[in-house]
Amino acid sequence: MPAGLTVDILPPDQLDAGLAARWRALLVANPALTSPYFQPEFTRIAGGIVPGAAVAVLQRAGEVVGIFPHQRRGRTVLPLGAPLNDYHGVIAAAGEAPELAQLAHLLRTPRLSVGGWIGPAGAGEARATVQAAMPDGFDRWYADRRVAFGKYFKDKERARRSLESELGPIRVEIGARDAGRLDELIALKREQYRYTGRHDVFACGWTRDLLHALMSAPRQPGEDPRFGVSLGLLWAGERLAALEASLLGGDEYHFWFPAYDPRWARCSPGILLSMDTMRLASAGGWRVFDYGYEGEGYKKYFCDQRRSVTEAVIARPGLGAAVGAAAAAMLDLTGPGRGARFRQSLHHRWAAIEACETTPVARLRGVAVATRAAAVRLLPSSVANA
């Protein structure tokens, strides 16, 4: 453990101007902490919304050397805003942050769970996120991508013409801060979660409130005037065909919650919205467009850089592990590898449930539903339909 570290746990409303200034100095001293999730504006706003919010201030010899915004769920510590927080870590100069086990010890928590950890970890699974970088603007980036993936982008240009021929001219608006449209987007995402069997991260209420607060909260003196949630909207004729909520800050544009009208899926309205968003936003000075975790096939056509993150749980075995192990053992009997895939699926579902739900009863109910849903998806069809 880094020698001589002490920690004070503060409520978020004690984030004063002096601590915010020190926070910004630490960001400058660590180029890895570029996402808007790391900005003090995120913690100031989220701290007033998220249940169990707190800020750990790490000091050495009376000097603030690290800051970790977090939330507590029972005996578990998670990054502030989880499961919506895609990047997190200790705000510290490069090379000065403690590893996860050391941080758990400093926080005196029996369980620390992270999903997009930036910084030294010492444990966990390495994952990657992907970005489209445009240091020279959209036109140069698009020309390069079209050379590399000409067939794909020709197909999207045909999709654009098809959508316009069916519905009318395409018009894209970015930077919208419309509460009604945000609610439309949240409703579409909730329907998507229901259809796919994923945990509804907006059912708990505070997550919806967080998005609204990030979109509408006024900026304070000294804060980034461009920070916050904004909406991208794609209209085809008179029809709203796609929406996306993004988190903005610095020169980074983090694509966050996309949704589109499924009736026009064949015309790729979500992809068209992302492309036009990048074209318009790059003209306004945005240089990095973050697509989150790699995995979806379409991202390889847009993204030309990667970031390494860590997913980890520092914990003693608990309910989620016990339920998962038993169900995984049963699934292994139905086919090789199904138990391992089940554990991974259940881990991600449980992480969302644990972060969202604030009571033991709600978490227990959620994990029971998630266990069944994950098992059904992996069972052979003859067993699942029996």
C-alpha positions as CSV (number, residue, x, y, z in Angstrom):
1,M,0.0,0.0,0.0
2,P,1.2,3.5,-0.7
3,A,2.9,4.7,2.4
4,G,1.4,7.3,4.7
5,L,-2.1,7.5,3.1
6,T,-5.1,8.5,5.1
7,V,-8.6,8.9,4.0
8,D,-11.5,11.2,4.8
9,I,-15.1,10.3,3.7
10,L,-17.0,13.4,2.8
11,P,-20.6,14.0,1.6
12,P,-20.6,15.3,-1.9
13,D,-22.0,18.7,-0.9
14,Q,-18.7,19.4,0.8
15,L,-16.9,19.5,-2.5
16,D,-15.8,23.1,-2.2
17,A,-13.9,25.4,-4.5
18,G,-10.5,24.5,-3.0
19,L,-11.0,20.7,-3.4
20,A,-12.4,21.2,-6.9
21,A,-9.3,23.2,-7.9
22,R,-7.0,20.4,-6.5
23,W,-9.2,17.9,-8.4
24,R,-8.6,19.7,-11.7
25,A,-4.9,19.9,-11.0
26,L,-4.8,16.1,-10.5
27,L,-6.6,15.6,-13.8
28,V,-4.0,17.7,-15.6
29,A,-1.3,15.5,-13.9
30,N,-2.9,12.3,-15.3
31,P,-3.6,12.2,-19.1
32,A,-5.5,8.9,-18.7
33,L,-8.4,10.6,-16.9
34,T,-9.8,12.4,-19.9
35,S,-13.4,11.2,-19.8
36,P,-16.2,13.6,-18.6
37,Y,-17.0,11.0,-15.9
38,F,-13.8,12.1,-14.1
39,Q,-14.7,15.8,-14.0
40,P,-15.7,17.3,-10.7
41,E,-19.0,18.5,-12.4
42,F,-20.1,14.9,-12.7
43,T,-19.6,14.3,-9.0
44,R,-21.2,17.6,-7.9
45,I,-24.3,16.8,-9.8
46,A,-24.5,13.1,-9.3
47,G,-23.7,13.5,-5.6
48,G,-27.0,15.3,-5.1
49,I,-29.0,12.5,-6.8
50,V,-27.4,9.1,-6.2
51,P,-28.4,7.3,-3.0
52,G,-25.4,6.5,-0.7
53,A,-23.1,9.0,-2.5
54,A,-19.8,10.0,-0.9
55,V,-16.3,11.2,-1.8
56,A,-13.1,9.6,-0.4
57,V,-10.3,12.1,-0.1
58,L,-6.9,10.5,0.1
59,Q,-4.1,12.5,1.8
60,R,-0.5,12.2,2.5
61,A,1.2,14.5,5.0
62,G,-1.8,16.8,4.8
63,E,-1.8,17.1,1.0
64,V,-4.7,15.8,-1.1
65,V,-3.2,13.1,-3.4
66,G,-6.3,11.3,-4.5
67,I,-10.1,11.5,-4.8
68,F,-12.5,8.7,-5.3
69,P,-16.3,9.4,-5.7
70,H,-18.3,6.4,-4.8
71,Q,-21.7,5.0,-3.6
72,R,-22.5,2.4,-1.0
73,R,-25.0,-0.4,-1.5
74,G,-25.1,-2.3,1.8
75,R,-21.5,-3.3,2.5
76,T,-20.5,-2.8,-1.1
77,V,-18.7,0.2,-2.5
78,L,-19.2,1.1,-6.2
79,P,-18.2,4.0,-8.4
80,L,-20.5,7.0,-8.1
81,G,-23.3,6.7,-10.6
82,A,-22.9,3.0,-11.3
83,P,-24.2,1.2,-13.3
84,L,-24.3,4.3,-15.6
85,N,-20.7,5.3,-14.9
86,D,-18.6,3.9,-17.8
87,Y,-15.2,5.1,-16.6
88,H,-14.0,5.4,-13.0
89,G,-10.9,5.4,-10.9
90,V,-9.0,7.4,-8.2
91,I,-8.4,11.0,-9.3
92,A,-4.7,11.1,-8.8
93,A,-1.5,12.0,-10.6
94,A,-0.2,9.4,-13.0
95,G,1.3,6.4,-11.0
96,E,0.0,7.7,-7.7
97,A,-3.3,5.9,-7.3
98,P,-3.6,2.8,-5.1
99,E,-4.6,-0.6,-6.5
100,L,-8.1,-1.9,-5.9
101,A,-7.3,-4.1,-2.9
102,Q,-5.4,-1.2,-1.3
103,L,-8.4,1.1,-2.0
104,A,-10.8,-1.4,-0.5
105,H,-8.7,-1.5,2.6
106,L,-8.6,2.3,2.9
107,L,-12.4,2.5,2.5
108,R,-12.8,-0.4,5.1
109,T,-15.2,-2.2,2.8
110,P,-15.6,-5.9,2.4
111,R,-16.6,-5.5,-1.2
112,L,-15.4,-3.2,-4.0
113,S,-17.0,-3.6,-7.4
114,V,-15.8,-1.8,-10.6
115,G,-16.5,-2.2,-14.3
116,G,-14.5,0.5,-16.2
117,W,-11.6,1.0,-13.9
118,I,-8.8,3.3,-15.2
119,G,-5.5,3.1,-13.3
120,P,-3.6,0.4,-11.4
121,A,-5.8,-2.6,-10.5
122,G,-3.8,-5.6,-9.4
123,A,-6.7,-7.9,-10.0
124,G,-9.6,-8.3,-12.4
125,E,-10.3,-8.8,-16.1
126,A,-8.9,-6.6,-18.7
127,R,-11.4,-5.1,-21.1
128,A,-11.2,-2.4,-23.8
129,T,-13.3,0.5,-24.9
130,V,-13.1,2.0,-28.4
131,Q,-13.1,5.6,-29.7
132,A,-13.1,7.5,-33.0
133,A,-10.3,10.2,-32.8
134,M,-10.5,13.2,-35.0
135,P,-7.5,15.4,-34.4
136,D,-7.9,16.8,-37.9
137,G,-11.7,16.9,-38.1
138,F,-14.4,14.8,-39.5
139,D,-13.7,15.1,-43.2
140,R,-10.2,13.7,-42.8
141,W,-11.4,10.9,-40.5
142,Y,-14.2,10.0,-42.8
143,A,-12.0,9.9,-45.9
144,D,-9.6,7.5,-44.1
145,R,-12.5,5.2,-42.8
146,R,-14.1,5.1,-46.3
147,V,-10.8,3.9,-47.8
148,A,-10.5,1.2,-45.1
149,F,-14.2,0.1,-45.2
150,G,-15.6,1.3,-48.4
151,K,-18.3,-1.3,-48.8
152,Y,-19.7,-0.6,-45.3
153,F,-19.9,3.2,-45.7
154,K,-21.4,2.9,-49.2
155,D,-24.1,0.8,-47.6
156,K,-24.8,3.5,-45.0
157,E,-25.0,6.1,-47.8
158,R,-27.6,3.9,-49.5
159,A,-29.4,3.6,-46.2
160,R,-29.5,7.3,-45.9
161,R,-31.0,7.7,-49.4
162,S,-33.6,5.0,-48.7
163,L,-34.7,6.6,-45.4
164,E,-35.1,10.0,-47.1
165,S,-37.0,8.5,-50.0
166,E,-39.5,6.8,-47.7
167,L,-39.9,9.5,-45.0
168,G,-38.4,12.8,-46.3
169,P,-35.2,14.8,-45.8
170,I,-33.0,13.9,-42.9
171,R,-32.3,16.6,-40.4
172,V,-30.0,16.1,-37.3
173,E,-30.0,18.3,-34.2
174,I,-27.3,18.0,-31.6
175,G,-26.9,19.7,-28.2
176,A,-30.6,19.5,-27.4
177,R,-31.5,19.7,-23.7
178,D,-35.2,18.7,-23.9
179,A,-36.6,16.9,-20.9
180,G,-39.6,15.5,-22.8
181,R,-37.3,14.0,-25.5
182,L,-35.1,12.5,-22.8
183,D,-38.1,10.8,-21.3
184,E,-39.0,9.4,-24.8
185,L,-35.5,8.0,-25.0
186,I,-35.7,6.4,-21.5
187,A,-39.0,4.8,-22.4
188,L,-37.5,3.3,-25.5
189,K,-34.5,2.0,-23.5
190,R,-36.9,0.5,-20.9
191,E,-38.8,-1.3,-23.6
192,Q,-35.5,-2.6,-25.1
193,Y,-34.5,-3.9,-21.6
194,R,-37.8,-5.7,-21.3
195,Y,-37.5,-7.3,-24.7
196,T,-34.0,-8.5,-24.2
197,G,-34.4,-9.6,-20.6
198,R,-31.7,-7.3,-19.3
199,H,-32.2,-5.5,-15.9
200,D,-34.1,-2.3,-16.3
201,V,-31.6,0.3,-15.0
202,F,-34.2,3.0,-15.1
203,A,-36.8,1.2,-13.0
204,C,-35.2,2.3,-9.7
205,G,-35.9,6.0,-10.5
206,W,-32.7,7.7,-9.4
207,T,-31.0,6.8,-12.6
208,R,-33.6,8.7,-14.6
209,D,-33.2,11.6,-12.2
210,L,-29.5,11.6,-12.7
211,L,-29.7,11.9,-16.5
212,H,-32.2,14.8,-16.2
213,A,-29.9,16.5,-13.6
214,L,-26.8,16.1,-15.8
215,M,-28.8,17.7,-18.7
216,S,-30.4,20.6,-16.8
217,A,-28.2,21.5,-13.8
218,P,-26.7,25.0,-14.3
219,R,-22.9,25.2,-14.4
220,Q,-21.1,26.9,-11.5
221,P,-18.3,29.5,-11.9
222,G,-15.1,27.8,-13.1
223,E,-16.8,24.7,-14.4
224,D,-16.7,23.4,-18.0
225,P,-19.6,25.2,-19.8
226,R,-19.9,22.3,-22.2
227,F,-20.1,19.6,-19.6
228,G,-23.4,17.6,-19.3
229,V,-25.8,15.4,-21.0
230,S,-27.1,16.5,-24.4
231,L,-29.3,14.8,-27.0
232,G,-28.8,14.0,-30.6
233,L,-32.0,13.8,-32.7
234,L,-32.4,12.5,-36.2
235,W,-35.6,13.5,-38.1
236,A,-36.6,12.0,-41.4
237,G,-39.3,14.2,-42.8
238,E,-41.7,14.7,-39.8
239,R,-40.7,11.5,-38.0
240,L,-38.2,11.3,-35.2
241,A,-36.3,8.2,-36.2
242,A,-33.4,8.1,-33.7
243,L,-32.2,9.6,-30.5
244,E,-29.1,9.4,-28.4
245,A,-28.1,10.8,-25.0
246,S,-24.4,11.6,-24.7
247,L,-22.2,12.8,-21.9
248,L,-19.9,15.7,-22.9
249,G,-16.9,17.3,-21.3
250,G,-13.5,18.6,-22.3
251,D,-13.0,17.6,-25.9
252,E,-14.7,14.2,-25.4
253,Y,-18.1,13.2,-26.6
254,H,-19.2,10.0,-24.9
255,F,-22.1,8.2,-26.7
256,W,-24.2,6.9,-23.9
257,F,-27.8,5.8,-24.5
258,P,-28.9,5.3,-28.2
259,A,-32.4,4.4,-29.4
260,Y,-34.2,4.3,-32.7
261,D,-37.6,3.6,-34.1
262,P,-37.4,-0.2,-34.9
263,R,-39.7,0.2,-37.9
264,W,-36.8,1.8,-39.8
265,A,-34.0,-0.5,-38.5
266,R,-33.2,-1.6,-42.1
267,C,-32.1,2.1,-42.8
268,S,-29.7,2.2,-39.8
269,P,-31.1,5.5,-38.3
270,G,-29.0,5.1,-35.2
271,I,-25.8,4.7,-37.2
272,L,-26.7,7.7,-39.4
273,L,-27.4,9.8,-36.2
274,S,-23.9,8.9,-34.8
275,M,-22.2,9.8,-38.1
276,D,-24.0,13.2,-38.4
277,T,-23.4,13.9,-34.7
278,M,-19.6,13.4,-35.2
279,R,-19.6,15.6,-38.3
280,L,-21.5,18.4,-36.6
281,A,-19.7,18.1,-33.2
282,S,-16.2,18.0,-34.7
283,A,-16.9,21.3,-36.3
284,G,-17.6,22.6,-32.7
285,G,-14.3,21.4,-31.4
286,W,-15.0,17.9,-30.2
287,R,-12.1,15.6,-31.0
288,V,-12.7,12.2,-29.4
289,F,-16.0,10.2,-29.7
290,D,-16.2,7.4,-27.3
291,Y,-18.3,4.3,-28.2
292,G,-17.8,2.5,-24.9
293,Y,-17.0,-1.2,-24.7
294,E,-15.8,-3.0,-27.8
295,G,-17.8,-6.0,-28.9
296,E,-20.6,-4.8,-31.2
297,G,-19.5,-5.5,-34.7
298,Y,-20.3,-2.1,-36.2
299,K,-17.9,-0.3,-33.9
300,K,-14.8,-1.5,-35.8
301,Y,-15.8,0.6,-38.8
302,F,-15.8,3.8,-36.7
303,C,-13.2,3.4,-34.0
304,D,-9.5,3.8,-34.5
305,Q,-8.2,3.7,-30.9
306,R,-8.7,1.7,-27.7
307,R,-8.4,2.2,-24.0
308,S,-7.7,-0.5,-21.5
309,V,-10.0,-0.8,-18.5
310,T,-10.4,-3.3,-15.7
311,E,-13.5,-5.1,-14.5
312,A,-13.1,-6.5,-11.0
313,V,-14.7,-7.4,-7.7
314,I,-12.6,-7.4,-4.5
315,A,-14.8,-9.3,-2.2
316,R,-15.6,-12.3,0.0
317,P,-18.0,-14.8,-1.6
318,G,-21.6,-13.6,-1.3
319,L,-25.2,-14.4,-2.4
320,G,-24.6,-13.6,-6.1
321,A,-21.6,-16.0,-6.2
322,A,-23.4,-18.8,-4.4
323,V,-26.5,-18.6,-6.6
324,G,-24.3,-18.3,-9.7
325,A,-22.1,-21.3,-8.9
326,A,-25.1,-23.6,-8.3
327,A,-26.9,-22.5,-11.5
328,A,-23.7,-22.7,-13.5
329,A,-23.0,-26.3,-12.3
330,M,-26.5,-27.3,-13.5
331,L,-26.0,-25.6,-16.9
332,D,-22.6,-27.5,-17.3
333,L,-24.7,-30.7,-17.4
334,T,-26.6,-29.5,-20.5
335,G,-23.5,-28.7,-22.6
336,P,-19.8,-27.8,-22.4
337,G,-19.0,-24.1,-21.7
338,R,-22.6,-23.1,-20.8
339,G,-21.7,-22.7,-17.1
340,A,-18.8,-20.3,-17.8
341,R,-20.9,-18.2,-20.1
342,F,-23.7,-18.2,-17.5
343,R,-21.3,-16.9,-14.8
344,Q,-20.2,-14.0,-17.0
345,S,-23.7,-13.1,-18.0
346,L,-24.9,-13.3,-14.4
347,H,-22.0,-11.2,-13.2
348,H,-22.9,-8.4,-15.5
349,R,-26.6,-8.6,-14.6
350,W,-25.8,-8.7,-10.9
351,A,-23.5,-5.7,-11.2
352,A,-26.4,-3.6,-12.6
353,I,-28.8,-4.8,-10.0
354,E,-26.5,-4.2,-7.1
355,A,-25.7,-0.7,-8.3
356,C,-29.3,0.3,-9.1
357,E,-31.3,-1.2,-6.2
358,T,-30.9,0.4,-2.8
359,T,-32.6,-2.2,-0.6
360,P,-31.8,-5.9,0.2
361,V,-35.3,-7.0,-0.9
362,A,-35.0,-5.3,-4.3
363,R,-31.6,-6.7,-4.8
364,L,-32.7,-10.2,-3.9
365,R,-35.7,-10.0,-6.2
366,G,-33.5,-8.7,-9.0
367,V,-30.9,-11.4,-8.7
368,A,-33.6,-14.2,-8.8
369,V,-35.1,-12.8,-12.0
370,A,-31.6,-12.3,-13.5
371,T,-30.5,-15.9,-12.7
372,R,-33.6,-17.3,-14.3
373,A,-33.3,-15.0,-17.4
374,A,-29.6,-15.8,-17.9
375,A,-30.2,-19.6,-17.5
376,V,-33.1,-19.6,-19.9
377,R,-31.0,-17.8,-22.6
378,L,-28.3,-20.4,-22.4
379,L,-30.4,-23.6,-22.1
380,P,-30.8,-25.7,-25.2
381,S,-34.2,-24.8,-26.8
382,S,-35.5,-28.3,-26.1
383,V,-34.9,-27.8,-22.4
384,A,-36.1,-24.2,-22.2
385,N,-39.4,-25.0,-24.0
386,A,-40.1,-28.1,-22.0
